[in-house]
């Protein structure tokens, strides 16, 4: 790849060896084209991550509800024993 700043040829480097200019730019032209199976795998990873986050949140909420219910039932049982 030729540096646009100093016209030095840099082969496959991402930074110019002469002036230090960054040759790589994150745009559509610099990306590799993904196959359909690669896109499907990336989509599955994204969906899996989101589902995992949602599962964690639901798990925390259920745990809080169960622990709260046990606490309330324990308090009711304790007050029932003390009231007799």
HTML snippet that shows the backbone in 3Dmol.js (N, CA, C, O; Angstrom):
<script src="https://3Dmol.org/build/3Dmol-min.js"></script>
<div id="view" style="width:600px;height:400px;position:relative"></div>
<script>
const pdb = `
ATOM      1  N   UNK A   1       0.848  -1.169   0.000  1.00  0.00           N
ATOM      2  CA  UNK A   1       0.000   0.000   0.000  1.00  0.00           C
ATOM      3  C   UNK A   1       0.900   1.242   0.000  1.00  0.00           C
ATOM      4  O   UNK A   1       1.886   1.308   0.735  1.00  0.00           O
ATOM      5  N   UNK A   2       0.559   2.183  -0.802  1.00  0.00           N
ATOM      6  CA  UNK A   2       1.351   3.410  -0.927  1.00  0.00           C
ATOM      7  C   UNK A   2       0.816   4.464   0.052  1.00  0.00           C
ATOM      8  O   UNK A   2      -0.390   4.687   0.148  1.00  0.00           O
ATOM      9  N   UNK A   3       1.731   5.097   0.765  1.00  0.00           N
ATOM     10  CA  UNK A   3       1.382   6.136   1.731  1.00  0.00           C
ATOM     11  C   UNK A   3       0.911   7.381   0.977  1.00  0.00           C
ATOM     12  O   UNK A   3       1.611   7.859   0.084  1.00  0.00           O
ATOM     13  N   UNK A   4      -0.276   7.916   1.327  1.00  0.00           N
ATOM     14  CA  UNK A   4      -0.765   9.116   0.647  1.00  0.00           C
ATOM     15  C   UNK A   4       0.005  10.384   1.045  1.00  0.00           C
ATOM     16  O   UNK A   4      -0.048  11.389   0.335  1.00  0.00           O
ATOM     17  N   UNK A   5       0.703  10.340   2.156  1.00  0.00           N
ATOM     18  CA  UNK A   5       1.427  11.507   2.633  1.00  0.00           C
ATOM     19  C   UNK A   5       2.811  11.634   1.984  1.00  0.00           C
ATOM     20  O   UNK A   5       3.175  12.704   1.497  1.00  0.00           O
ATOM     21  N   UNK A   6       3.599  10.508   1.979  1.00  0.00           N
ATOM     22  CA  UNK A   6       4.983  10.609   1.488  1.00  0.00           C
ATOM     23  C   UNK A   6       5.261   9.712   0.283  1.00  0.00           C
ATOM     24  O   UNK A   6       6.393   9.677  -0.198  1.00  0.00           O
ATOM     25  N   UNK A   7       4.272   8.994  -0.211  1.00  0.00           N
ATOM     26  CA  UNK A   7       4.366   8.111  -1.371  1.00  0.00           C
ATOM     27  C   UNK A   7       5.351   6.961  -1.209  1.00  0.00           C
ATOM     28  O   UNK A   7       5.899   6.481  -2.202  1.00  0.00           O
ATOM     29  N   UNK A   8       5.588   6.511   0.018  1.00  0.00           N
ATOM     30  CA  UNK A   8       6.447   5.363   0.260  1.00  0.00           C
ATOM     31  C   UNK A   8       5.623   4.093   0.104  1.00  0.00           C
ATOM     32  O   UNK A   8       4.495   4.019   0.591  1.00  0.00           O
ATOM     33  N   UNK A   9       6.182   3.093  -0.576  1.00  0.00           N
ATOM     34  CA  UNK A   9       5.503   1.807  -0.717  1.00  0.00           C
ATOM     35  C   UNK A   9       5.702   1.023   0.573  1.00  0.00           C
ATOM     36  O   UNK A   9       6.829   0.900   1.055  1.00  0.00           O
ATOM     37  N   UNK A  10       4.599   0.482   1.148  1.00  0.00           N
ATOM     38  CA  UNK A  10       4.645  -0.162   2.460  1.00  0.00           C
ATOM     39  C   UNK A  10       4.145  -1.598   2.464  1.00  0.00           C
ATOM     40  O   UNK A  10       3.889  -2.132   3.543  1.00  0.00           O
ATOM     41  N   UNK A  11       3.996  -2.234   1.349  1.00  0.00           N
ATOM     42  CA  UNK A  11       3.489  -3.609   1.263  1.00  0.00           C
ATOM     43  C   UNK A  11       2.171  -3.737   2.037  1.00  0.00           C
ATOM     44  O   UNK A  11       1.201  -3.050   1.717  1.00  0.00           O
ATOM     45  N   UNK A  12       2.128  -4.608   3.049  1.00  0.00           N
ATOM     46  CA  UNK A  12       0.884  -4.854   3.792  1.00  0.00           C
ATOM     47  C   UNK A  12       0.876  -4.186   5.158  1.00  0.00           C
ATOM     48  O   UNK A  12       0.087  -4.569   6.022  1.00  0.00           O
ATOM     49  N   UNK A  13       1.714  -3.220   5.369  1.00  0.00           N
ATOM     50  CA  UNK A  13       1.781  -2.536   6.665  1.00  0.00           C
ATOM     51  C   UNK A  13       0.573  -1.633   6.857  1.00  0.00           C
ATOM     52  O   UNK A  13      -0.042  -1.184   5.889  1.00  0.00           O
ATOM     53  N   UNK A  14       0.240  -1.371   8.111  1.00  0.00           N
ATOM     54  CA  UNK A  14      -0.867  -0.465   8.406  1.00  0.00           C
ATOM     55  C   UNK A  14      -0.363   0.914   8.822  1.00  0.00           C
ATOM     56  O   UNK A  14      -1.141   1.865   8.906  1.00  0.00           O
ATOM     57  N   UNK A  15       0.948   1.022   9.083  1.00  0.00           N
ATOM     58  CA  UNK A  15       1.563   2.306   9.422  1.00  0.00           C
ATOM     59  C   UNK A  15       2.745   2.503   8.483  1.00  0.00           C
ATOM     60  O   UNK A  15       3.527   1.577   8.267  1.00  0.00           O
ATOM     61  N   UNK A  16       2.879   3.693   7.929  1.00  0.00           N
ATOM     62  CA  UNK A  16       3.964   3.985   7.002  1.00  0.00           C
ATOM     63  C   UNK A  16       5.307   3.852   7.707  1.00  0.00           C
ATOM     64  O   UNK A  16       5.498   4.371   8.806  1.00  0.00           O
ATOM     65  N   UNK A  17       6.240   3.148   7.059  1.00  0.00           N
ATOM     66  CA  UNK A  17       7.559   2.928   7.657  1.00  0.00           C
ATOM     67  C   UNK A  17       8.416   4.190   7.648  1.00  0.00           C
ATOM     68  O   UNK A  17       9.372   4.291   8.416  1.00  0.00           O
ATOM     69  N   UNK A  18       8.087   5.143   6.796  1.00  0.00           N
ATOM     70  CA  UNK A  18       8.891   6.360   6.702  1.00  0.00           C
ATOM     71  C   UNK A  18       8.347   7.494   7.573  1.00  0.00           C
ATOM     72  O   UNK A  18       9.094   8.083   8.354  1.00  0.00           O
ATOM     73  N   UNK A  19       7.053   7.806   7.449  1.00  0.00           N
ATOM     74  CA  UNK A  19       6.518   8.978   8.149  1.00  0.00           C
ATOM     75  C   UNK A  19       5.583   8.628   9.306  1.00  0.00           C
ATOM     76  O   UNK A  19       5.217   9.517  10.074  1.00  0.00           O
ATOM     77  N   UNK A  20       5.182   7.357   9.456  1.00  0.00           N
ATOM     78  CA  UNK A  20       4.324   6.954  10.559  1.00  0.00           C
ATOM     79  C   UNK A  20       2.844   7.217  10.361  1.00  0.00           C
ATOM     80  O   UNK A  20       2.062   7.107  11.305  1.00  0.00           O
ATOM     81  N   UNK A  21       2.453   7.562   9.147  1.00  0.00           N
ATOM     82  CA  UNK A  21       1.048   7.832   8.844  1.00  0.00           C
ATOM     83  C   UNK A  21       0.255   6.524   8.903  1.00  0.00           C
ATOM     84  O   UNK A  21       0.712   5.498   8.398  1.00  0.00           O
ATOM     85  N   UNK A  22      -0.931   6.559   9.517  1.00  0.00           N
ATOM     86  CA  UNK A  22      -1.770   5.364   9.575  1.00  0.00           C
ATOM     87  C   UNK A  22      -2.408   5.139   8.215  1.00  0.00           C
ATOM     88  O   UNK A  22      -3.149   5.984   7.712  1.00  0.00           O
ATOM     89  N   UNK A  23      -2.109   3.988   7.630  1.00  0.00           N
ATOM     90  CA  UNK A  23      -2.592   3.690   6.280  1.00  0.00           C
ATOM     91  C   UNK A  23      -3.979   3.061   6.291  1.00  0.00           C
ATOM     92  O   UNK A  23      -4.730   3.195   5.325  1.00  0.00           O
ATOM     93  N   UNK A  24      -4.316   2.384   7.366  1.00  0.00           N
ATOM     94  CA  UNK A  24      -5.597   1.693   7.437  1.00  0.00           C
ATOM     95  C   UNK A  24      -6.685   2.658   7.881  1.00  0.00           C
ATOM     96  O   UNK A  24      -6.492   3.419   8.830  1.00  0.00           O
ATOM     97  N   UNK A  25      -7.786   2.634   7.227  1.00  0.00           N
ATOM     98  CA  UNK A  25      -8.960   3.414   7.603  1.00  0.00           C
ATOM     99  C   UNK A  25     -10.145   2.449   7.740  1.00  0.00           C
ATOM    100  O   UNK A  25     -10.361   1.593   6.882  1.00  0.00           O
ATOM    101  N   UNK A  26     -10.886   2.596   8.796  1.00  0.00           N
ATOM    102  CA  UNK A  26     -12.022   1.709   9.046  1.00  0.00           C
ATOM    103  C   UNK A  26     -13.218   2.169   8.215  1.00  0.00           C
ATOM    104  O   UNK A  26     -14.079   2.904   8.698  1.00  0.00           O
ATOM    105  N   UNK A  27     -13.256   1.736   6.988  1.00  0.00           N
ATOM    106  CA  UNK A  27     -14.412   2.044   6.152  1.00  0.00           C
ATOM    107  C   UNK A  27     -14.776   0.791   5.351  1.00  0.00           C
ATOM    108  O   UNK A  27     -14.101  -0.233   5.451  1.00  0.00           O
ATOM    109  N   UNK A  28     -15.798   0.874   4.593  1.00  0.00           N
ATOM    110  CA  UNK A  28     -16.316  -0.277   3.850  1.00  0.00           C
ATOM    111  C   UNK A  28     -15.294  -0.850   2.878  1.00  0.00           C
ATOM    112  O   UNK A  28     -15.289  -2.060   2.651  1.00  0.00           O
ATOM    113  N   UNK A  29     -14.451  -0.046   2.311  1.00  0.00           N
ATOM    114  CA  UNK A  29     -13.497  -0.524   1.309  1.00  0.00           C
ATOM    115  C   UNK A  29     -12.403  -1.387   1.923  1.00  0.00           C
ATOM    116  O   UNK A  29     -11.864  -2.257   1.238  1.00  0.00           O
ATOM    117  N   UNK A  30     -12.062  -1.179   3.177  1.00  0.00           N
ATOM    118  CA  UNK A  30     -10.985  -1.929   3.813  1.00  0.00           C
ATOM    119  C   UNK A  30     -11.437  -3.242   4.431  1.00  0.00           C
ATOM    120  O   UNK A  30     -10.596  -4.038   4.847  1.00  0.00           O
ATOM    121  N   UNK A  31     -12.719  -3.490   4.503  1.00  0.00           N
ATOM    122  CA  UNK A  31     -13.222  -4.705   5.131  1.00  0.00           C
ATOM    123  C   UNK A  31     -13.164  -5.881   4.183  1.00  0.00           C
ATOM    124  O   UNK A  31     -13.310  -5.739   2.969  1.00  0.00           O
ATOM    125  N   UNK A  32     -12.944  -7.054   4.772  1.00  0.00           N
ATOM    126  CA  UNK A  32     -13.043  -8.288   3.999  1.00  0.00           C
ATOM    127  C   UNK A  32     -14.513  -8.646   3.864  1.00  0.00           C
ATOM    128  O   UNK A  32     -15.293  -8.463   4.799  1.00  0.00           O
ATOM    129  N   UNK A  33     -14.880  -9.145   2.723  1.00  0.00           N
ATOM    130  CA  UNK A  33     -16.254  -9.575   2.515  1.00  0.00           C
ATOM    131  C   UNK A  33     -16.455 -10.901   3.238  1.00  0.00           C
ATOM    132  O   UNK A  33     -15.652 -11.823   3.100  1.00  0.00           O
ATOM    133  N   UNK A  34     -17.539 -10.987   4.012  1.00  0.00           N
ATOM    134  CA  UNK A  34     -17.830 -12.210   4.751  1.00  0.00           C
ATOM    135  C   UNK A  34     -18.771 -13.085   3.940  1.00  0.00           C
ATOM    136  O   UNK A  34     -19.634 -12.593   3.213  1.00  0.00           O
ATOM    137  N   UNK A  35     -18.586 -14.393   4.079  1.00  0.00           N
ATOM    138  CA  UNK A  35     -19.499 -15.327   3.425  1.00  0.00           C
ATOM    139  C   UNK A  35     -20.790 -15.380   4.231  1.00  0.00           C
ATOM    140  O   UNK A  35     -20.862 -14.857   5.343  1.00  0.00           O
ATOM    141  N   UNK A  36     -21.800 -16.012   3.665  1.00  0.00           N
ATOM    142  CA  UNK A  36     -23.072 -16.121   4.361  1.00  0.00           C
ATOM    143  C   UNK A  36     -22.926 -16.905   5.657  1.00  0.00           C
ATOM    144  O   UNK A  36     -23.551 -16.561   6.660  1.00  0.00           O
ATOM    145  N   UNK A  37     -22.110 -17.953   5.649  1.00  0.00           N
ATOM    146  CA  UNK A  37     -21.932 -18.746   6.863  1.00  0.00           C
ATOM    147  C   UNK A  37     -21.185 -17.946   7.936  1.00  0.00           C
ATOM    148  O   UNK A  37     -21.482 -18.087   9.122  1.00  0.00           O
ATOM    149  N   UNK A  38     -20.227 -17.116   7.539  1.00  0.00           N
ATOM    150  CA  UNK A  38     -19.516 -16.279   8.507  1.00  0.00           C
ATOM    151  C   UNK A  38     -20.455 -15.228   9.109  1.00  0.00           C
ATOM    152  O   UNK A  38     -20.406 -14.959  10.310  1.00  0.00           O
ATOM    153  N   UNK A  39     -21.306 -14.638   8.269  1.00  0.00           N
ATOM    154  CA  UNK A  39     -22.276 -13.671   8.779  1.00  0.00           C
ATOM    155  C   UNK A  39     -23.253 -14.332   9.740  1.00  0.00           C
ATOM    156  O   UNK A  39     -23.605 -13.759  10.770  1.00  0.00           O
ATOM    157  N   UNK A  40     -23.692 -15.551   9.396  1.00  0.00           N
ATOM    158  CA  UNK A  40     -24.614 -16.278  10.270  1.00  0.00           C
ATOM    159  C   UNK A  40     -23.952 -16.588  11.609  1.00  0.00           C
ATOM    160  O   UNK A  40     -24.598 -16.500  12.654  1.00  0.00           O
ATOM    161  N   UNK A  41     -22.671 -16.951  11.588  1.00  0.00           N
ATOM    162  CA  UNK A  41     -21.955 -17.234  12.832  1.00  0.00           C
ATOM    163  C   UNK A  41     -21.823 -15.979  13.687  1.00  0.00           C
ATOM    164  O   UNK A  41     -22.002 -16.042  14.903  1.00  0.00           O
ATOM    165  N   UNK A  42     -21.515 -14.844  13.071  1.00  0.00           N
ATOM    166  CA  UNK A  42     -21.409 -13.577  13.807  1.00  0.00           C
ATOM    167  C   UNK A  42     -22.763 -13.164  14.382  1.00  0.00           C
ATOM    168  O   UNK A  42     -22.837 -12.688  15.515  1.00  0.00           O
ATOM    169  N   UNK A  43     -23.831 -13.345  13.607  1.00  0.00           N
ATOM    170  CA  UNK A  43     -25.169 -13.025  14.096  1.00  0.00           C
ATOM    171  C   UNK A  43     -25.544 -13.915  15.279  1.00  0.00           C
ATOM    172  O   UNK A  43     -26.153 -13.448  16.241  1.00  0.00           O
ATOM    173  N   UNK A  44     -25.182 -15.194  15.207  1.00  0.00           N
ATOM    174  CA  UNK A  44     -25.481 -16.117  16.301  1.00  0.00           C
ATOM    175  C   UNK A  44     -24.733 -15.709  17.570  1.00  0.00           C
ATOM    176  O   UNK A  44     -25.278 -15.805  18.669  1.00  0.00           O
ATOM    177  N   UNK A  45     -23.490 -15.255  17.423  1.00  0.00           N
ATOM    178  CA  UNK A  45     -22.730 -14.785  18.583  1.00  0.00           C
ATOM    179  C   UNK A  45     -23.416 -13.583  19.215  1.00  0.00           C
ATOM    180  O   UNK A  45     -23.541 -13.507  20.437  1.00  0.00           O
ATOM    181  N   UNK A  46     -23.859 -12.648  18.388  1.00  0.00           N
ATOM    182  CA  UNK A  46     -24.518 -11.443  18.892  1.00  0.00           C
ATOM    183  C   UNK A  46     -25.805 -11.793  19.618  1.00  0.00           C
ATOM    184  O   UNK A  46     -26.069 -11.277  20.704  1.00  0.00           O
ATOM    185  N   UNK A  47     -26.599 -12.662  19.027  1.00  0.00           N
ATOM    186  CA  UNK A  47     -27.861 -13.072  19.647  1.00  0.00           C
ATOM    187  C   UNK A  47     -27.578 -13.825  20.943  1.00  0.00           C
ATOM    188  O   UNK A  47     -28.277 -13.632  21.938  1.00  0.00           O
ATOM    189  N   UNK A  48     -26.571 -14.672  20.937  1.00  0.00           N
ATOM    190  CA  UNK A  48     -26.210 -15.422  22.136  1.00  0.00           C
ATOM    191  C   UNK A  48     -25.778 -14.517  23.273  1.00  0.00           C
ATOM    192  O   UNK A  48     -26.134 -14.752  24.428  1.00  0.00           O
ATOM    193  N   UNK A  49     -25.008 -13.480  22.952  1.00  0.00           N
ATOM    194  CA  UNK A  49     -24.567 -12.542  23.980  1.00  0.00           C
ATOM    195  C   UNK A  49     -25.753 -11.799  24.574  1.00  0.00           C
ATOM    196  O   UNK A  49     -25.839 -11.629  25.791  1.00  0.00           O
ATOM    197  N   UNK A  50     -26.662 -11.357  23.721  1.00  0.00           N
ATOM    198  CA  UNK A  50     -27.841 -10.638  24.212  1.00  0.00           C
ATOM    199  C   UNK A  50     -28.719 -11.546  25.057  1.00  0.00           C
ATOM    200  O   UNK A  50     -29.210 -11.136  26.108  1.00  0.00           O
ATOM    201  N   UNK A  51     -28.917 -12.774  24.603  1.00  0.00           N
ATOM    202  CA  UNK A  51     -29.736 -13.720  25.363  1.00  0.00           C
ATOM    203  C   UNK A  51     -29.087 -14.020  26.707  1.00  0.00           C
ATOM    204  O   UNK A  51     -29.778 -14.161  27.715  1.00  0.00           O
ATOM    205  N   UNK A  52     -27.771 -14.118  26.723  1.00  0.00           N
ATOM    206  CA  UNK A  52     -27.058 -14.361  27.972  1.00  0.00           C
ATOM    207  C   UNK A  52     -27.234 -13.221  28.953  1.00  0.00           C
ATOM    208  O   UNK A  52     -27.430 -13.455  30.146  1.00  0.00           O
ATOM    209  N   UNK A  53     -27.168 -11.998  28.473  1.00  0.00           N
ATOM    210  CA  UNK A  53     -27.372 -10.837  29.343  1.00  0.00           C
ATOM    211  C   UNK A  53     -28.786 -10.814  29.909  1.00  0.00           C
ATOM    212  O   UNK A  53     -28.987 -10.557  31.096  1.00  0.00           O
ATOM    213  N   UNK A  54     -29.761 -11.085  29.048  1.00  0.00           N
ATOM    214  CA  UNK A  54     -31.156 -11.097  29.489  1.00  0.00           C
ATOM    215  C   UNK A  54     -31.360 -12.205  30.519  1.00  0.00           C
ATOM    216  O   UNK A  54     -32.047 -12.002  31.521  1.00  0.00           O
ATOM    217  N   UNK A  55     -30.762 -13.385  30.276  1.00  0.00           N
ATOM    218  CA  UNK A  55     -30.880 -14.509  31.208  1.00  0.00           C
ATOM    219  C   UNK A  55     -30.297 -14.137  32.571  1.00  0.00           C
ATOM    220  O   UNK A  55     -30.880 -14.468  33.603  1.00  0.00           O
ATOM    221  N   UNK A  56     -29.153 -13.452  32.582  1.00  0.00           N
ATOM    222  CA  UNK A  56     -28.541 -13.043  33.848  1.00  0.00           C
ATOM    223  C   UNK A  56     -29.458 -12.096  34.620  1.00  0.00           C
ATOM    224  O   UNK A  56     -29.622 -12.239  35.831  1.00  0.00           O
ATOM    225  N   UNK A  57     -30.051 -11.137  33.926  1.00  0.00           N
ATOM    226  CA  UNK A  57     -30.937 -10.186  34.582  1.00  0.00           C
ATOM    227  C   UNK A  57     -32.159 -10.895  35.152  1.00  0.00           C
ATOM    228  O   UNK A  57     -32.561 -10.636  36.286  1.00  0.00           O
ATOM    229  N   UNK A  58     -32.749 -11.792  34.359  1.00  0.00           N
ATOM    230  CA  UNK A  58     -33.919 -12.541  34.828  1.00  0.00           C
ATOM    231  C   UNK A  58     -33.534 -13.403  36.023  1.00  0.00           C
ATOM    232  O   UNK A  58     -34.295 -13.500  36.985  1.00  0.00           O
ATOM    233  N   UNK A  59     -32.364 -14.029  35.973  1.00  0.00           N
ATOM    234  CA  UNK A  59     -31.905 -14.882  37.069  1.00  0.00           C
ATOM    235  C   UNK A  59     -31.744 -14.071  38.358  1.00  0.00           C
ATOM    236  O   UNK A  59     -32.125 -14.537  39.432  1.00  0.00           O
ATOM    237  N   UNK A  60     -31.192 -12.883  38.263  1.00  0.00           N
ATOM    238  CA  UNK A  60     -31.026 -12.029  39.438  1.00  0.00           C
ATOM    239  C   UNK A  60     -32.384 -11.638  40.011  1.00  0.00           C
ATOM    240  O   UNK A  60     -32.575 -11.667  41.227  1.00  0.00           O
ATOM    241  N   UNK A  61     -33.317 -11.276  39.155  1.00  0.00           N
ATOM    242  CA  UNK A  61     -34.647 -10.873  39.621  1.00  0.00           C
ATOM    243  C   UNK A  61     -35.357 -12.038  40.309  1.00  0.00           C
ATOM    244  O   UNK A  61     -35.951 -11.859  41.372  1.00  0.00           O
ATOM    245  N   UNK A  62     -35.301 -13.215  39.717  1.00  0.00           N
ATOM    246  CA  UNK A  62     -35.940 -14.396  40.317  1.00  0.00           C
ATOM    247  C   UNK A  62     -35.297 -14.720  41.656  1.00  0.00           C
ATOM    248  O   UNK A  62     -35.996 -15.047  42.614  1.00  0.00           O
ATOM    249  N   UNK A  63     -33.975 -14.633  41.734  1.00  0.00           N
ATOM    250  CA  UNK A  63     -33.277 -14.906  42.982  1.00  0.00           C
ATOM    251  C   UNK A  63     -33.692 -13.930  44.073  1.00  0.00           C
ATOM    252  O   UNK A  63     -33.904 -14.333  45.217  1.00  0.00           O
ATOM    253  N   UNK A  64     -33.808 -12.663  43.734  1.00  0.00           N
ATOM    254  CA  UNK A  64     -34.241 -11.656  44.714  1.00  0.00           C
ATOM    255  C   UNK A  64     -35.659 -11.936  45.185  1.00  0.00           C
ATOM    256  O   UNK A  64     -35.947 -11.810  46.375  1.00  0.00           O
ATOM    257  N   UNK A  65     -36.541 -12.310  44.283  1.00  0.00           N
ATOM    258  CA  UNK A  65     -37.931 -12.610  44.652  1.00  0.00           C
ATOM    259  C   UNK A  65     -37.992 -13.814  45.582  1.00  0.00           C
ATOM    260  O   UNK A  65     -38.702 -13.784  46.587  1.00  0.00           O
ATOM    261  N   UNK A  66     -37.254 -14.871  45.257  1.00  0.00           N
ATOM    262  CA  UNK A  66     -37.264 -16.084  46.081  1.00  0.00           C
ATOM    263  C   UNK A  66     -36.692 -15.796  47.464  1.00  0.00           C
ATOM    264  O   UNK A  66     -37.265 -16.208  48.472  1.00  0.00           O
ATOM    265  N   UNK A  67     -35.574 -15.095  47.514  1.00  0.00           N
ATOM    266  CA  UNK A  67     -34.985 -14.776  48.814  1.00  0.00           C
ATOM    267  C   UNK A  67     -35.900 -13.876  49.639  1.00  0.00           C
ATOM    268  O   UNK A  67     -35.995 -14.039  50.855  1.00  0.00           O
ATOM    269  N   UNK A  68     -36.566 -12.939  48.994  1.00  0.00           N
ATOM    270  CA  UNK A  68     -37.504 -12.074  49.703  1.00  0.00           C
ATOM    271  C   UNK A  68     -38.673 -12.886  50.259  1.00  0.00           C
ATOM    272  O   UNK A  68     -39.102 -12.663  51.391  1.00  0.00           O
ATOM    273  N   UNK A  69     -39.184 -13.820  49.470  1.00  0.00           N
ATOM    274  CA  UNK A  69     -40.294 -14.661  49.919  1.00  0.00           C
ATOM    275  C   UNK A  69     -39.863 -15.504  51.120  1.00  0.00           C
ATOM    276  O   UNK A  69     -40.619 -15.624  52.084  1.00  0.00           O
ATOM    277  N   UNK A  70     -38.680 -16.080  51.082  1.00  0.00           N
ATOM    278  CA  UNK A  70     -38.174 -16.870  52.219  1.00  0.00           C
ATOM    279  C   UNK A  70     -38.035 -15.995  53.460  1.00  0.00           C
ATOM    280  O   UNK A  70     -38.367 -16.419  54.567  1.00  0.00           O
ATOM    281  N   UNK A  71     -37.548 -14.786  53.273  1.00  0.00           N
ATOM    282  CA  UNK A  71     -37.390 -13.869  54.389  1.00  0.00           C
ATOM    283  C   UNK A  71     -38.744 -13.528  55.005  1.00  0.00           C
ATOM    284  O   UNK A  71     -38.885 -13.536  56.228  1.00  0.00           O
ATOM    285  N   UNK A  72     -39.728 -13.231  54.180  1.00  0.00           N
ATOM    286  CA  UNK A  72     -41.072 -12.892  54.683  1.00  0.00           C
ATOM    287  C   UNK A  72     -41.691 -14.097  55.376  1.00  0.00           C
ATOM    288  O   UNK A  72     -42.270 -13.953  56.452  1.00  0.00           O
ATOM    289  N   UNK A  73     -41.583 -15.267  54.789  1.00  0.00           N
ATOM    290  CA  UNK A  73     -42.140 -16.471  55.415  1.00  0.00           C
ATOM    291  C   UNK A  73     -41.444 -16.767  56.735  1.00  0.00           C
ATOM    292  O   UNK A  73     -42.086 -17.186  57.698  1.00  0.00           O
ATOM    293  N   UNK A  74     -40.143 -16.554  56.785  1.00  0.00           N
ATOM    294  CA  UNK A  74     -39.420 -16.762  58.042  1.00  0.00           C
ATOM    295  C   UNK A  74     -39.863 -15.782  59.107  1.00  0.00           C
ATOM    296  O   UNK A  74     -40.019 -16.156  60.270  1.00  0.00           O
ATOM    297  N   UNK A  75     -40.067 -14.538  58.727  1.00  0.00           N
ATOM    298  CA  UNK A  75     -40.534 -13.540  59.688  1.00  0.00           C
ATOM    299  C   UNK A  75     -41.939 -13.876  60.187  1.00  0.00           C
ATOM    300  O   UNK A  75     -42.230 -13.730  61.374  1.00  0.00           O
ATOM    301  N   UNK A  76     -42.810 -14.329  59.278  1.00  0.00           N
ATOM    302  CA  UNK A  76     -44.169 -14.707  59.669  1.00  0.00           C
ATOM    303  C   UNK A  76     -44.122 -15.879  60.628  1.00  0.00           C
ATOM    304  O   UNK A  76     -44.825 -15.885  61.638  1.00  0.00           O
ATOM    305  N   UNK A  77     -43.299 -16.873  60.320  1.00  0.00           N
ATOM    306  CA  UNK A  77     -43.175 -18.037  61.203  1.00  0.00           C
ATOM    307  C   UNK A  77     -42.609 -17.642  62.546  1.00  0.00           C
ATOM    308  O   UNK A  77     -43.059 -18.159  63.568  1.00  0.00           O
ATOM    309  N   UNK A  78     -41.651 -16.756  62.586  1.00  0.00           N
ATOM    310  CA  UNK A  78     -41.031 -16.317  63.828  1.00  0.00           C
ATOM    311  C   UNK A  78     -42.025 -15.520  64.672  1.00  0.00           C
ATOM    312  O   UNK A  78     -42.100 -15.711  65.886  1.00  0.00           O
ATOM    313  N   UNK A  79     -42.778 -14.640  64.045  1.00  0.00           N
ATOM    314  CA  UNK A  79     -43.762 -13.877  64.807  1.00  0.00           C
ATOM    315  C   UNK A  79     -44.894 -14.775  65.302  1.00  0.00           C
ATOM    316  O   UNK A  79     -45.481 -14.514  66.352  1.00  0.00           O
ATOM    317  N   UNK A  80     -45.198 -15.827  64.549  1.00  0.00           N
ATOM    318  CA  UNK A  80     -46.217 -16.781  64.984  1.00  0.00           C
ATOM    319  C   UNK A  80     -45.745 -17.551  66.190  1.00  0.00           C
ATOM    320  O   UNK A  80     -46.538 -17.819  67.092  1.00  0.00           O
ATOM    321  N   UNK A  81     -44.468 -17.921  66.237  1.00  0.00           N
ATOM    322  CA  UNK A  81     -43.941 -18.644  67.394  1.00  0.00           C
ATOM    323  C   UNK A  81     -43.824 -17.747  68.599  1.00  0.00           C
ATOM    324  O   UNK A  81     -44.045 -18.201  69.722  1.00  0.00           O
ATOM    325  N   UNK A  82     -43.491 -16.517  68.410  1.00  0.00           N
ATOM    326  CA  UNK A  82     -43.346 -15.601  69.530  1.00  0.00           C
ATOM    327  C   UNK A  82     -44.691 -15.141  70.076  1.00  0.00           C
ATOM    328  O   UNK A  82     -44.806 -14.780  71.247  1.00  0.00           O
ATOM    329  N   UNK A  83     -45.699 -15.158  69.223  1.00  0.00           N
ATOM    330  CA  UNK A  83     -47.019 -14.681  69.621  1.00  0.00           C
ATOM    331  C   UNK A  83     -47.759 -15.680  70.485  1.00  0.00           C
ATOM    332  O   UNK A  83     -48.717 -15.297  71.156  1.00  0.00           O
ATOM    333  N   UNK A  84     -47.360 -16.939  70.501  1.00  0.00           N
ATOM    334  CA  UNK A  84     -48.096 -17.958  71.253  1.00  0.00           C
ATOM    335  C   UNK A  84     -47.777 -17.942  72.687  1.00  0.00           C
ATOM    336  O   UNK A  84     -48.319 -18.743  73.448  1.00  0.00           O
TER     337      UNK A  84
END
`;
const viewer = $3Dmol.createViewer("view");
viewer.addModel(pdb, "pdb");
viewer.setStyle({}, {cartoon: {color: "spectrum"}});
viewer.zoomTo();
viewer.render();
</script>
